[in-house]
Amino acid sequence: MSAELVPIRLGVTAGDLYTLWAPGWRDAGDEWQAFLGKGDDIFAFESVADLAAFVRTDTDNDLSDHPAWERLTKTNAHRLQPAENRQADLIGVEELLAGKPSKESVDALASTLAVVSSIGSVCELPTVTRFFNGNPNLGLLMGGIEQFSGRAGRKRWNAIGETVARGWDGVISAIDEILTTPPVDEGAASAAAAELDEPYDEAEDEGAIAVPTDEDGEDTDQDTDEGMSGRGQTPPVMLGGDSRFWEHVGIDPVRLMTSAGTLYTLRCYFDDKPI
């Protein structure tokens, strides 16, 4: 597997801010995920240039022990431009749900909610974790546009809209409170901005962020036995709650594809036999 540091853009009350997300990696048998930050804060910046400058000049943060950190400090600033599917517009969620479902809107919502759910889990934000754990229907977004076709699909879409209308303001407020922008070296920021103005050859910079790990999950590039800070000691989450919930309770969720649409049911067990 690869241990990645992913640039993301967060659309929050203060505007568009840029930070880094480590979606999940294994180290010494443990699974981790984290965001760029320290203590109770996530560091977020007003521009990609400021993010690049901070990465190149700071080592006192929760990602500095990540297997890909050292390479990231040397990569071209263009690699810190978030991809389209890594732009989480929290402010635009309700507007998307007010319209008809489309592949673009469902994909955008799924990406945004995945990032927000991870922030809630990593930063231990009760308002955010309660929102996701208490609304498993949000997980339907991960199934794509097919989940929202036909009359039944439109009902699912409307139900998600009602869920968001009830609790999304609290989610945004909780995340707003933990975002902070630390000082940035002005010279490093100017250099990164100039770099971003220049043409970029991605082939020359390929692989600068991802670091391959062996089958046991140990980094093949550097020693990480010292582990990560407390903020990173959280397994990746899935929309709708604990990703191993069904395994824990011994019930299999089943999806049925029929001519009438997609349906869901549960398969239970008695004396290890399905019923």
C-alpha positions as CSV (number, residue, x, y, z in Angstrom):
1,M,0.0,0.0,0.0
2,S,1.0,3.7,-0.2
3,A,1.2,6.2,2.6
4,E,-0.1,9.4,1.1
5,L,-0.4,13.0,2.1
6,V,-3.3,14.4,0.2
7,P,-3.8,18.2,-0.3
8,I,-7.4,19.2,0.3
9,R,-9.4,22.4,0.0
10,L,-12.0,23.1,2.7
11,G,-14.9,25.5,2.0
12,V,-15.8,26.8,5.4
13,T,-17.2,30.0,7.0
14,A,-13.9,31.8,6.6
15,G,-13.6,30.9,2.9
16,D,-11.6,28.4,1.0
17,L,-8.7,27.0,3.1
18,Y,-6.0,24.5,2.2
19,T,-4.5,21.7,4.4
20,L,-3.2,18.1,4.2
21,W,-5.0,14.9,4.9
22,A,-3.3,11.5,5.6
23,P,-6.3,9.2,4.7
24,G,-4.8,6.1,6.2
25,W,-1.6,4.1,6.4
26,R,-0.2,1.2,8.4
27,D,2.8,1.4,10.7
28,A,4.0,-1.5,12.8
29,G,0.6,-3.2,12.4
30,D,-1.4,-0.2,13.5
31,E,-3.7,1.8,11.2
32,W,-3.5,5.6,11.3
33,Q,-5.0,8.7,9.8
34,A,-4.4,12.4,10.5
35,F,-4.6,16.0,9.3
36,L,-2.0,18.7,9.3
37,G,-2.1,20.3,12.7
38,K,-1.0,20.1,16.3
39,G,-2.8,19.5,19.5
40,D,-6.5,20.3,19.1
41,D,-6.1,22.4,15.9
42,I,-6.0,21.7,12.2
43,F,-3.7,24.0,10.3
44,A,-5.4,25.5,7.2
45,F,-4.0,28.2,4.9
46,E,-5.5,30.8,2.6
47,S,-3.5,29.7,-0.5
48,V,-1.6,26.8,-1.9
49,A,1.6,28.9,-1.7
50,D,1.2,29.4,2.0
51,L,0.6,25.7,2.5
52,A,3.7,24.8,0.5
53,A,5.7,27.4,2.5
54,F,4.6,26.0,5.8
55,V,5.4,22.4,4.7
56,R,8.9,23.4,3.7
57,T,9.8,25.3,6.8
58,D,7.9,23.6,9.7
59,T,8.6,20.3,11.5
60,D,6.5,20.8,14.7
61,N,3.2,19.3,13.6
62,D,1.3,16.0,13.7
63,L,2.3,14.9,10.2
64,S,6.1,15.5,10.4
65,D,6.6,11.8,11.3
66,H,4.5,10.6,8.4
67,P,6.5,8.4,5.9
68,A,5.8,10.8,3.1
69,W,6.6,14.1,4.9
70,E,10.3,14.4,4.0
71,R,9.6,13.9,0.3
72,L,6.7,16.3,0.4
73,T,9.0,19.1,1.7
74,K,11.0,18.8,-1.5
75,T,8.3,18.4,-4.1
76,N,7.0,21.1,-6.5
77,A,4.4,23.4,-5.1
78,H,2.0,22.3,-7.8
79,R,1.7,18.9,-6.1
80,L,-0.1,20.7,-3.2
81,Q,-2.9,21.8,-5.5
82,P,-6.0,19.8,-4.4
83,A,-7.5,17.6,-7.1
84,E,-11.2,18.2,-8.0
85,N,-12.3,15.2,-5.9
86,R,-10.3,16.6,-2.9
87,Q,-12.3,19.8,-2.6
88,A,-14.7,19.6,0.3
89,D,-17.1,22.6,0.1
90,L,-19.0,22.4,3.4
91,I,-20.8,25.6,2.7
92,G,-22.2,24.3,-0.6
93,V,-23.6,21.0,0.7
94,E,-27.2,22.2,1.3
95,E,-27.3,24.0,-2.1
96,L,-26.3,20.7,-3.8
97,L,-29.0,18.8,-2.0
98,A,-31.6,21.4,-2.9
99,G,-31.2,20.5,-6.6
100,K,-31.8,17.2,-8.4
101,P,-29.2,14.5,-7.9
102,S,-26.6,14.1,-10.6
103,K,-23.4,12.2,-10.8
104,E,-21.4,15.4,-10.2
105,S,-23.5,16.4,-7.1
106,V,-23.5,12.9,-5.6
107,D,-19.7,12.5,-6.1
108,A,-19.1,16.0,-4.6
109,L,-21.2,15.3,-1.6
110,A,-19.6,11.9,-1.0
111,S,-16.1,13.4,-1.1
112,T,-17.1,16.3,1.2
113,L,-18.8,14.1,3.7
114,A,-15.9,11.6,3.8
115,V,-13.5,14.4,4.7
116,V,-15.8,15.9,7.3
117,S,-16.4,12.5,8.8
118,S,-12.7,11.9,9.1
119,I,-12.1,15.3,10.7
120,G,-14.8,14.5,13.3
121,S,-13.2,11.1,14.1
122,V,-9.6,12.3,14.1
123,C,-10.3,15.4,16.2
124,E,-12.9,13.8,18.4
125,L,-15.6,16.3,17.7
126,P,-18.8,15.0,19.3
127,T,-21.1,17.1,17.2
128,V,-19.6,15.7,14.0
129,T,-19.4,12.1,15.1
130,R,-23.0,12.1,16.4
131,F,-24.2,13.5,13.1
132,F,-22.6,10.7,11.1
133,N,-23.2,7.8,13.6
134,G,-26.8,8.8,14.0
135,N,-27.6,9.1,10.3
136,P,-26.5,5.9,8.5
137,N,-28.4,7.0,5.4
138,L,-25.6,9.3,4.6
139,G,-23.6,6.2,3.5
140,L,-25.8,5.9,0.5
141,L,-23.8,8.7,-1.1
142,M,-20.9,6.4,-1.4
143,G,-22.9,4.1,-3.7
144,G,-23.0,6.8,-6.4
145,I,-25.9,8.2,-8.5
146,E,-27.5,4.8,-8.9
147,Q,-28.8,5.1,-5.3
148,F,-30.9,8.1,-6.3
149,S,-32.6,7.0,-9.5
150,G,-36.3,6.7,-9.8
151,R,-39.0,7.6,-7.3
152,A,-37.4,5.5,-4.5
153,G,-34.0,7.2,-5.2
154,R,-35.5,10.7,-5.0
155,K,-37.0,9.8,-1.6
156,R,-33.5,8.8,-0.4
157,W,-32.1,12.1,-1.8
158,N,-34.8,14.1,0.0
159,A,-34.2,12.2,3.2
160,I,-30.5,13.1,3.1
161,G,-31.4,16.7,2.5
162,E,-33.7,16.6,5.6
163,T,-30.9,15.1,7.7
164,V,-28.4,17.8,6.6
165,A,-30.9,20.5,7.2
166,R,-31.3,19.4,10.8
167,G,-27.6,19.1,11.8
168,W,-25.2,20.5,9.2
169,D,-24.9,24.0,10.8
170,G,-23.6,22.4,14.0
171,V,-21.1,20.4,12.0
172,I,-19.7,23.5,10.2
173,S,-19.4,25.4,13.5
174,A,-17.6,22.5,15.2
175,I,-15.0,22.4,12.3
176,D,-14.7,26.2,12.1
177,E,-13.6,26.2,15.8
178,I,-10.6,23.9,15.3
179,L,-9.2,25.5,12.1
180,T,-6.3,27.8,12.7
181,T,-3.7,29.5,10.4
182,P,-0.2,29.6,11.8
183,P,2.4,32.2,10.7
184,V,4.1,31.4,7.4
185,D,7.6,32.4,6.3
186,E,7.1,35.2,3.7
187,G,10.1,34.4,1.7
188,A,9.1,30.7,1.4
189,A,5.6,31.7,0.5
190,S,6.8,34.1,-2.3
191,A,9.1,31.4,-3.7
192,A,6.2,28.9,-3.7
193,A,3.9,31.4,-5.4
194,A,6.5,32.0,-8.1
195,E,6.8,28.3,-8.6
196,L,3.0,28.0,-9.1
197,D,3.2,30.6,-11.8
198,E,5.6,28.5,-13.8
199,P,4.6,25.6,-16.1
200,Y,4.6,22.2,-14.3
201,D,5.8,18.9,-15.7
202,E,4.1,16.3,-13.5
203,A,6.2,13.4,-14.9
204,E,9.4,14.9,-13.4
205,D,7.8,15.1,-10.0
206,E,5.8,11.9,-10.0
207,G,5.9,9.9,-6.8
208,A,7.2,12.7,-4.7
209,I,4.4,12.4,-2.1
210,A,3.4,8.7,-2.0
211,V,5.8,6.4,-0.2
212,P,5.5,2.6,-0.8
213,T,5.2,0.3,2.2
214,D,5.8,-3.4,2.4
215,E,3.2,-6.0,2.9
216,D,3.4,-5.7,6.7
217,G,2.7,-2.0,6.5
218,E,6.1,-0.9,7.5
219,D,7.7,2.0,5.6
220,T,10.5,0.9,3.2
221,D,11.9,4.4,3.0
222,Q,12.5,5.5,6.6
223,D,12.1,4.3,10.1
224,T,8.9,5.3,11.9
225,D,9.2,3.2,15.0
226,E,8.7,6.4,17.2
227,G,5.1,6.4,16.0
228,M,2.7,9.3,15.4
229,S,1.2,11.9,17.7
230,G,-2.1,11.4,19.4
231,R,-4.1,13.1,16.7
232,G,-3.2,10.4,14.2
233,Q,-4.1,7.4,16.3
234,T,-7.5,6.9,14.7
235,P,-8.5,4.3,12.0
236,P,-10.2,5.6,8.8
237,V,-14.0,6.0,9.1
238,M,-16.9,5.4,6.8
239,L,-19.9,7.5,6.3
240,G,-22.7,6.3,8.6
241,G,-20.5,5.2,11.5
242,D,-18.1,2.4,12.4
243,S,-16.8,0.6,9.3
244,R,-16.8,-2.7,11.1
245,F,-20.2,-2.3,12.8
246,W,-21.9,-5.2,11.0
247,E,-18.9,-7.5,11.7
248,H,-19.1,-6.7,15.4
249,V,-22.9,-7.4,15.6
250,G,-22.7,-10.5,13.4
251,I,-25.2,-9.3,10.7
252,D,-24.5,-9.0,7.0
253,P,-26.1,-6.1,5.1
254,V,-27.2,-7.2,1.7
255,R,-27.9,-5.1,-1.4
256,L,-30.4,-6.4,-4.0
257,M,-30.4,-5.1,-7.5
258,T,-33.8,-5.5,-9.1
259,S,-35.7,-4.0,-12.0
260,A,-37.5,-1.8,-9.5
261,G,-34.3,-0.3,-8.2
262,T,-31.8,-1.1,-5.5
263,L,-33.1,-2.5,-2.2
264,Y,-31.3,-3.3,1.1
265,T,-32.0,-6.0,3.7
266,L,-30.1,-7.9,6.5
267,R,-29.0,-11.5,6.8
268,C,-28.7,-12.8,10.3
269,Y,-27.2,-16.0,11.8
270,F,-28.3,-18.6,14.3
271,D,-25.7,-21.1,15.5
272,D,-23.5,-19.9,12.7
273,K,-26.1,-20.7,10.0
274,P,-27.6,-17.9,7.9
275,I,-31.4,-17.3,8.4
